[in-house]
Amino acid sequence: MFRSRSLTSRLLGIAAAVGLAVGLSLQAAPQAAAASLTQVTNFGTNPTGLAMHLYVPAAVKPNPPVLLALHGCQGTGPYLYSSTDFAQLADQYGFLVIYPSTSPSGSCWDVSSDQALTRGGGSDPVGLMSMITYTEQHYGGNPNAVYVTGESSGGMMTNVMLADYPDVFKAGAAFMGVPQHCFYTASVRGWNAPCAQGQVSMTPQQWGNLARGAYPGYTGPRPRVQLWHGTADTILNYNNLREEIKQWTDVLGVSQTPSATDTPASGWTRTRYNNGAGTTQVEAYSIAGAGHQLPVQGAGMAANAIHFMGLDAAAPAGGGTGQLRALGAGKCLTDPSTAAGSQQQIAGCNGAANQTWTRTASNQLTVTVGGATLCLDAEAKGTANGTRAIVWTCNGQPNQQWQVNQNGTVTGVQSGLCLDVAGLGTADGTPVQLWSCSGGSNQQWKLG
């Protein structure tokens, strides 16, 4: 599953179209001074002797997101660092990238054993989780903004990690992978020829049950998934893309019928599978004529992946005071009471103290009324749709930390949910809550 460069020149020309498709302009984005790839040792429990390299950009965000980036067979972490665009994108957007390497060097990831396909069961996934925990503890990585991507065997492991640790990852992007459990052989680093050749087909529920079986009893939120495959892949057959779509649409509870289909660049077919709120849960890219060498460096594929995961949000600026205007309603976030625990609402903008919010360097949004300063707070550390947005005594906890994003959303650091005007309301007194990000006008805000 070595990444051939034979089709690279044929695919590079689509970069500009891809930038338009995701609203990015990589050439125009500000570049930070280059940082270096650093090897980390003694990072924790590591049953298979994996190696860890970490990329910390020069202009890293406060409380930065973490991306786990997984190489293919015959590759290494440093090779993936040099042959893909993820480090360049980290320079632009301030997130951390972990580049692990298998042991022995150049081997495939273990996606075939009982240990690997079970949460906490051992083998490579346990060592990968140790790297994530180490990065959170020693580099300030945000445990509520962890993502995973990979190519070939690393794409397979991306699907395995999303199934084993759905409570850890917010989203993932698998390039040239196969469904979780498709490569099962009951042996460590086994080769499953029928799966590789695209001969394994199951119902969506069967695939979904296998993924859910990696963490029995788990009922919490599941990570969103992006999938990529070339139609001319002779190493891992293109049929595997169809089977991956079946698996993740079932796991995420959305229809196998696409909500939308488009062509963001020549030869690319994108299908999206949305939930009832209109949020894309599964996104699949079919690349016509492409073999086994995705993502192509410089072609915008990595940029699409980090856009899907939300890693291209602007780094938060420290400070800033003013009204927080709900653009859909044309009204302002308002504290209706000086009491801790009061649910926030919208009201006509008047510049009063109870509509004046300060964004602090620690990502809090504070309001001061009658000499008392309170913080915007996700009630009871809630992470479910409908959690009330209240004010509470400032305590520095993650449910009081917010990202004011370049796309106009305000997201909770703990939950990843968007600050939302309930029911698309526009009347004074409409309550404000947390809800899955949908791109709706009732989730668009402007501070100042």
N, C-alpha and C positions, 0 to 999 in steps of 0.2 A: 504493500500500500504506500509505496514511495511517491512523493509529490513530483510528478513530471512537470517540466516547464515547457513542454513541446507546444502547448496551445496558448501560452501566455501572450505572445504577440498578437494572436487573433482576438483576444478578449480585452486587451488594454484600451482599445479605442472607445469602449463604452463608458469610460469613467465619467465623462461630463454628463451624460444622460442620467447616470445613476445619482450623481450629485443633485441634479434637479429633482429626481424622483423622491428623495428623502429631505429635500430642503436644505442640503448642505452645500458648501463650497469649500472643499478641502484646500484649494489653492489660496483662498482668501482668509482662511482661519488663522488666528494668531499662533505663531510657533514659539514655544518656550525653549530655553536653552536645553540642549540634549543632556539627558542623564545617562547613567550606565547601568548595565545589567549586573546584579550582584548575587553571588551564590550565598545561600543561607544554609547553615548546618545545625544539627541538634534542634530541629524545629518541633520535635514531639514524637509520638508513637508512629513508627514507620516500619511495618512488618515486612515489606518487600524491598527496603533499601533504596527508595526513590531519592533522586536529587532534586533540589529546589533552587531556582533562580527567581529573583524578584526585581521588577522594574518599578522604580519610584520616580515619577517625572519631577523636573525641577520646580514646576508650579503646581504642586499637588494641592487638591482641595482640602479644606478642613473636613475631618470625618469622612475620608474618601471612600467611594465605592471600590469593590474588589472584583477583578475579573480573573478567573482561572482559565488559562489557555493551554490546550492539550495537543501535543504533536501526534503525528501518525507513525505507523511502523517505519523503521529505518531512520526516524527523526530523533531530535532531542529538543529540550526546552530552548537552548540558545539558537538552534536552527530555526525554530518557529518564530523566535524573536526577530531574527534577521530576514526571514522570508515572507513575513506578513506585515500588515499595517497597524497592528494593534498598539505597538509602542508609540508610533507617531500620533495615533489618536489619543493615547493617554497623555502625551505632551500637550495636546490641544485642550483636553477636557479634564485633566487633573485626577484621573483614577489610577489605581494600582493594578499591576498585572503580575500574576504568578505564572511562571513558566516551569512546570515540573518536567523531569526526565525519568523514563522508565529504567529499571535495572533488571538485567544487564542493559547497558546503553544501546539504543537503537532497536530494542524489542518492542513488541506491541503491548498495549494495555491489557490487563486481565479483565475481560468483559464476558468471560465464559464459565467461571467457576461459581459454585454455590456461595462461597465467601464474598465474592465481589458483588453478587446480585442480591445481597441482603444488607440492610442497614446495620452498620457496625459489625459486619460479619468477618472482616479482616481483608487481607490482600491490598491492592492498590488504593481503593477508595478511602481506607482508613488513613493512609499516609497523606492523601490529598486533603482530607479534612483537617489533618494536623497542620498542614501548610496554611490553610485558611484561618484557623484559630490563631496561629502564630502571628500572621499578618495583622489580624485584628488587635491582638494584645501588644505587639511591639511596634507597629507602624500606624496605629490609630484607625485601621480599616473599619468601615461601618458594617456591623453584623446584620443590619437590615437592608443592605444594598450589595449583595453578593451574587455574581453571575458566572456562567460557565460557557465556554465555547471550545470547539476542537474540530480537527480535520481527520477523516479516515478513521483509523482506530481511535483517535481522539474524539471524533464525532460520535462513535459508538459509546465511548466513556462519558461523553456529555449526556447522552440519554440515560446511561446507568446512574450517574450522579443525580440527575433530576428525579429519578425514581427512588433512589436510596435516601436522598436528603431533600424532600420537597419543602421542608420547613426552613432550609438554609438558603436556597436559591430563589431569587425573584423571577429569573428568566434564563433561558439558554439558547444558543444558536449552534446547531449541529451541521457541519459540512461533510457530505459524503458518508453519512453514517448508516446504521441499520437500527431497527427497533430495539429497545431494551429487551434483553433475554433472547433475541433472535440467534445470537452466537453461542448460546449455551452448549457446553460439551461435558460439564461436570469436572473439567480439568482446568488448571491454571494456564492462561494464555493459549487455549486450544483454538484450532482453526475449524470453523463450521462451513464446509464447502457449499451445502445447499443454501444456506443463508446468503453467503457471499454471491452466489450465482442468481439470487433473486427467486429461488424456488420455494421459499417458505411464505405461505399466505394464511392468514387467520382472519376471523371476524374482528371488528373493532372491539367488541366486548372481551374476546379472548386476549387480545393484545393488552387492553386496558387492565384486565385482571392480573396479568403478569407484572405490569408496572406497579399496580397497587400492592401486589404481594411482596414487593421489596421492603415495604414498611407497613406491616399489617396493623390495622386498627387506626391508622392516621386518617383524620377527617378534616384537617385544616386546609388552608389555601394551597393551591398548586401553582408552580411556576409556569409562565407563558413560554411557548416554544417556537423557535424559528428553524426551518429545515431547508437544506440546499442539496441539490444533486444535479449532475450532468447527465444528459440523455445517452452519451456515448461512453459511459464509465464501464470499463472492462474488468475492473478489480472488484468493485462492489456494485452489483447490478442496479440500474436505475429503478427497477421494480421496488427496491427497498424504500424509496421515497413514498410511494403509495402506502406501504405498510406502516411507515412512521406516522403518516397523517392519520391513518385509522387509529393507531394507538393513542396519540395525544389528543385528538378530538374526543375520543371516548373518555380519557382520563379527565379532561377539562370540561366535559359535559356540554359540548357544542356539536352542531350538526356536521356530518361528513360532506354535506353540500356546501361549496364555498359561498360565503356572503358577498364576495367580490372577486373578480378576476381581471388582471390588467397586464400590460407589458411595459414595465418601467424602463427597459432598455432593449435594444435590438437582440433578439434571441432569448430574452428572459420572459418567462411566464410566472406571474406571482398570483397565488391564491390565498385568500384570507378567510378565516373561520372565526366569526365574532360571537360573543355572548349576547344575551338579551339587551344589555346596556349599550351594545355597539362597540365594545372593546375587543380588539383582536386578541384571541387566545392562542391561535396557531397560525403561522404564516409560512408558506412553502414557496421556494423558488426552484423552477425547472429551467436549466440552462442548456439550450439546444446546441448539440454538437460538442459539448464539453466532456472531456475525459476525467481522469482521476487526478485533478490538480487544483481543486478549490480550497480556500479562496485565492483568487489570482491577485497578486500584489499590484497595487496601483489601479485596480479596476473598480474600486468602490464597494466591493463585497463586504469587507470588514466594516466599512462605514455604515452600510445598511444594517449589519448585525448590531453594532453598538447603538444605532438609532432605535432599532426595535427594542433593545434592552433599556433604553433611556440613559445610556452613559454619556450622551452628548449634551446633556443639560449644562447650562452655563455654571461655572463655579460661583458659589454664593459670595457676594460682596459683604464685608463686615460693615454694619451700621446702616443707617437710613431711617428716616422718620417721616410719616405722613399718613394720609388716608389710604386704606386698602379697599380699592373700588372694585365691585363686582361688575364686570363689563357687560354681561348679559342683561342685568337688571338696571344698570346705570345708577346703582346705589352703593352705599359704603358699609363695610363690616362695622357693627355697632355693639358695644357692651351695654345691654339694657339695664344693668344693675351693678352696684359696686360690690356685690357679694360673690365670693368664690363659689363656683359651681353653676353659675348662670350660663345657659346656652346662648351662644352668640347669634345674631340675626342681622338682617340688612335693613337699612333705613336711608331716607334721603340724606345726601351728603351735606353737612353743615359746618364741618371743621371743628366741632366740639372736642373736648378732651376724650370723651368716650368713643370717638372715631379716630383717634390719633395713635398710630401703632409704630413702634420702634423695632426694627430688626437688628438684633445684637450680633456681635461677632461669633457667638456660640449658637447661632441659628434659632434663637428664640424670637417670638413676636410678643412684645409687651405693650400693655395699655396702663396708663396712670390716671386714676380718677380720685379726687379728694385726698391726694397725697399717698394713696396706696397703689403699688405697682403689682399687677397680676400678669400671668403668662397665658397665651393661648395654649390649650391643652386638649388632647384626645381623652375624653372621659374614661376613667378606670383603665387606662392603657389599652383601650379598645382597638381592635384591628378588623372589625367587621363593618360591612356597609351599614350606614345609619348611625354609626357612633357619633355622639353629640360632640360638637366643638364648643368647649366651655372655656372659661378663664379660671385659673387656680393659682395658688401660691407658687411662685417660681422655685423649682427644685432641680433643674438641670437634667432631668431624665429624658429619655428619647421621645416619649409621647408629648414633650413640650418643645421638640426641635422640628423645624420646618425648612424646606427648601423652596425658595422663590425661583421658579425655573424660567428659562429663556422663552419657553412656549406659552407662558402666561399662567401655568398652573402653580398651585401651592400644595406641596405634598408633604405628608407626615413622614419624618425620618424613620419612625418605628414601623409604621404600617404600610408605607408606600401608597396610601390612598390619597385622593385629591380632596381639597377643601371645596365644598359643593353647596350651592344654594338649593335647598330641598325643592323637589318637584318643579324645577325651572321657574320658581316663583319670582315675581317682580314686586310684590306688595310690601310695604313697610311691615316689619315684624316677621317676615319669612325666616324660618330658622336655618342655620348653617350647620352642616354635618360633614362627615367623611364618607366618601363613596369611591368605588372603582373609577379610575380615570377613563373618561369616555371621549374627551375632546369637545364636549358640549360647551356652549357659551356660558352656562351656569357654573363652569369650573374655570373661568378665565378671570384673572385678577390683575390689578396694577397698583403697585405701592408708590405713593407719592403724589 
